[in-house]
Amino acid sequence: MGIIEKQSIKGSFYSYIGAIIGFITAGLLQPIVFSKAENGVIDLLTSWSLIFATLASLGLNNVTVRLFPWFRNKGNHHNGFFGILFWVNLSGFLLALILYFLLRPWIIADSADTSALFIRYMDYIIPLTAFTTIYLVIDIYYSVLMNAVRGIFLKEFVQRVLILIVILGFVMGLFRFKGFILFYTIALSLPGIIIAILLMKDGEFIIKTQPGFLDEHLKKSLVSVAFYGVTIGFSNILILYMDRIMINSYLGLDAVGIYGRAAFYGTLVSIPIRSVSKISAVMIGQNWKDNNIPAINKLYRDTSLHQVIFGLLIFMGIWGNISNIFHILPQ
């Protein structure tokens, strides 16, 4: 069994267990425990933080997958590659932070009439953006080090368990909604904190760069691939999360809460891609460096086929039970 199969099986296992826990929290408990507006706050905080975090990455996740094979050298700390990631993403986070404060008055004005509750908690976007950025950067770095399962375990399993615990704490009356948002933010942030600690423990958190290693051709490749990564990554994240922001603007926070709960069931179809795409993208980068086009072709064909099959099975399972789902959800 190859590395893709082994890690895909492990990653898929954690993804599906996490999906079950996510179904209990986002699909069952949240609609019942929280009001429509409170659910809307949760969705908007997640949406805005992911948009800012994607911008903060400055396309370097794409650079990591595509160009890391040229840096790979374990004995030399991979020629300072993580140092490039660290400093560029720190700059990206500062740019995202500036953009947040520039947009903040507009967000407040846009939400003033229909989303006052969101305004009360909107500054939680800052820590969520910071730790989401850390997670995104280190998770993909672990993937190119052939350990994609670690990030999947933290994000898909540990984080969802923590969210379930926080929701149960709210149900038991241990804290009000204000306390829930605080602990919810901590739960979302912990994967980024833990994965950074693990990287330090593994001796890979080396922020020193090696400028002499970068020749002109590699510098141009870094810039061009990063620009493409920003464009495609930001576009993808807007497609996934801009809808909630637009709904809040046009229809208000209650509508976001309703839409977010229903949209959760649609996201379940994408479960197969979460683990397979990470490790397969790493292998594609290595094969691209080796100019092994037949291997890339086979990898694309096999992973696409498997994702279509499993995605269709999930879709049919959801649509076949759509009446039961709406029966479970509040009116």
N, C-alpha and C positions, 0 to 999 in steps of 0.2 A: 504494500500500500504506500503510495507516494505522499509527500508532505502536504500537497493540496487536499488529498482525500482525508488524511488524518486530521488536519486542522479544521477542514470544513465540517467533518462529523462532530468534532468537539464544539466548534463554534455554533453549529446548527443546534446542538443539544441545549447549550445555554440560551440561544436565541428563542427556542421553542418553550423552554421552561420560563424564560422571562416573559414571553408572550402570554402564557397562561396567567402569570402573576399580573401582567399589565391588563389583561382582560378583567381580572377581578377588581383591580383598582380603577382604571380609566373607563372600563366598559360597564361595570356593575356598581361599584361603591360611589365613585365621584358623582354620577347623576343623581344618586339618592341622598348622599350626605351633604353635598354643597348645592347652593342655589345656582340658577343659570348664570347670574352675574359673577359669582365666585368661580365657577368653572371657566368663565370667559377670562378672568384675571389670570388663572393658571395657564391657559392656552396662549394668551398674549405675552406673558413673561417669557415663556419658552420660545415663541416665534421670534420676538425681537432679539433675544439673546443669541439665537442661532444665526440670525441674519448678520448681526454685528460680529459674531465670532468667525463666521465664514469670511467676512471682509478683513478681519484682523489677521487671518492666516496668510493673506497676500499671495495666495496660490502656491504656497510652498508644500502643501500636501501633495499636489500634483508633481512638483519638483522631486519630492522624496521618492515617489513611486517610479518616476521616469528616469531620474539621473543618479540615484544612489549607487547603482552598480559600478559607476565610474569612480566612486569614492571608497568603495568597500575595501577595508584593510583593518581587521580587528586589532592587530598589533600596534597600529598607529592611530587608534581611536577614529578610524574611518576618515582620516585626513581632515578632521575638524568639521565634519558635516553637521553634527548636532549643534555646534557653535553657530553655524550659519542659520540654522532653524531658530535657535534661541533669540539671537539678536534681531533678526529680521521680523520675527513674530512679535517681539517686544515692541518694536517700532510700529508694527501693524496694530497692536492693541492700543497704543497711544493715539494713533490716527482714528481708530474706531471710537475711542473715548471722546476725542474732540468732536467727531461727527455726532455722537450721542448728545452732547451738550448743545451743539448747534441745532439739532432736531428737537430737543426737549421742549422748547416753547411751542413748536408746531404740534407735537404729540399731545401736549396738555390742552392746547386750544381745540384740537380736533376731537378730543375725548371729553371736553368739559361738560357738554350737555347730556351725553348718554352713557359716559363711562367714568364717572367720578371715582368709583371704587378702584379702578385700575390706576388712576393718577396717584392714589395714596401709596401704592406699592411699586410704582414704575422704576424707582431707583435700584431695586433689586436686579434690574437688568445688568448693572455694572459688574457685580461679583459673578453673576451667571455667565456673562460674556467672558470674563477673565478665566474662569476655571474650565469653561467649555473650550476655549482656545487652547489652554494647556493640554486638555485631554486629546483634542483633535490632532495636535502636533505630535505628542508622544505616542499616541495610539498608532498612527501611521508609521512612526519611526520603529516601533516594536514590530510592526508588520514586515518591514524590510529586513529586520533582524530575524525573520522567520519565527515570530512569536505573536501571531495575530490573535490567538485565543485569549491572551491576558486582557486585552482591551475589551473584547466582546464579553468576557466574564464580568468585568467591572461594570460595564454600561448596561448590558442586557439583563444581567442577573442581580448583582449586588445593588445597583441603583434602584431597581424595581422593588426589591425586598425592603429597602430603606423607605421608599415612598409608601409602601403598604403599611409599614410600622408607623409612619407619621400620620397617615390617614386614620389608622386605628386609635392612635393617641388622641386625635381630634374627636373621634366618635365617643371615646371614653370620657371626654370632657377635661382632659389634662391641660388643654390650652384652647384659646379661641382662634378665629381665622387669622388674626395677625400673627399669632405664634405658629400657626400652621405654615404660613408663607415663609417665615424664617427657617423653620426646620425643613420645609420643602426645598428651599434654596440650598441648604446645607447638603441635603440628600443628592441634589443634582450636581453639586460641586465636588463631592467626595471622590468620584472616579478620577477626576483630574488631579486631586491632591494625592491620592493613593498611587496612581500610575507614575507620578513624578517622584515620589519617595522610592518606589520600586526601581526606577531608572537609576537613581542615586545609589541604591543598594547594589545594583548590578555593575556599578562603576562606569556607566555609559553617559552620565550627566556631565559631559565635558563641554564647557561653553567657550573654550579657547579655539579660535579659528586658525587656519593655516593659509593665509592669503597667497603665499608662493605656490601653492598647489594648483591654483586656478589659472589656467592659461586663457587666452582671449576667446578661443572657441568655446570653452566650458562656461565662461562668464556669459557669453551671448546666449548659450543654450539655457542657462539658469534664468536669465531675464525673459526670454521668449516663452519658455515653458511656464514660468510663474505668471506671466501676463495671460496666457491661455487659461491657466488654472483659476485665476481670479475671475475671468469672464465666464467660464463654464460653471465653476463652483457657485458663484454668486447667482447666476441665472437659475441653476437647479434649486438652490435654497429658496429663492423668491417664488418659484413655481410651487414649492411645497408649503410655504408658510405665509406668503403675501395675502392669500385669500382671507385668512383670519383678521389681518389688519384692515383689509378693505371692508369686510363685514362689520367690524367694529365702527369704522368711519361712517358707513351708510345706514346700518341697522341697529348698532348699539351692542353693549356688552352681553345682554341676555342672548342675542342671536349667535354671538361667538361661542357661548357656552353650549348651546344646542348643536351648532354645526361641528364643534370640536369633538363632541362625544360621538356623533354619527360618523365623522371622518375617521375616527380611530379604527373602526372596523375595516375600512378600506386599506389602511396602512398595513394590516396583517398580511396582505397579499405580498408585500415586499420582503417578508422575513427571509426567504431563501437567499436573497442577494447580499444580505448583511455580512455573512461570514464568508461566502464563496468569493465575492468580489474583492475582498481585502487581500487574501493570500494569492488569488489568481492574478491580480494587478501587479503584485510584486514579481511573480514569475514572468509575466509579460515584459516587465522592465528589464529583467536579466536576459531574457531571450532576445529582446531588441538590441541590447548591447552586443550579444553574441551573433547577431544577424541570423537568428534561427527562426525564419519566417514560417516554415512548416509547423514548428511547435506552437507558435502563436496562433496559427490558424486552427489547429486541433484544440487548443485551450479555449479559444472563443467559441468554437462549435459545441464542445462538450458542456462547458459551463452554461451556455445559453440554453441548450436543450434541457438540462436538468432544472434550471430555474423556471423555464416555461412550464414544464410538467408539474413541479411542486406548486408553483404559483397558481396554476389552473385548479389544482386540487383544493387549495385553500379557498380560492374564489368560489368554487362550486359548493364547498362546505358552508361558507358564509351565506351565499345567496339561497341555498336550499333551506336555510334556517332563519331567513330574514324576518319572517312573521314571528318566530319565537323571540328573536332579538328585540323587536319593537314591543313585544308583549312584556319583556323584562324591564325595558327602559321606562322611566316616568313619562307621563302624557306630554 
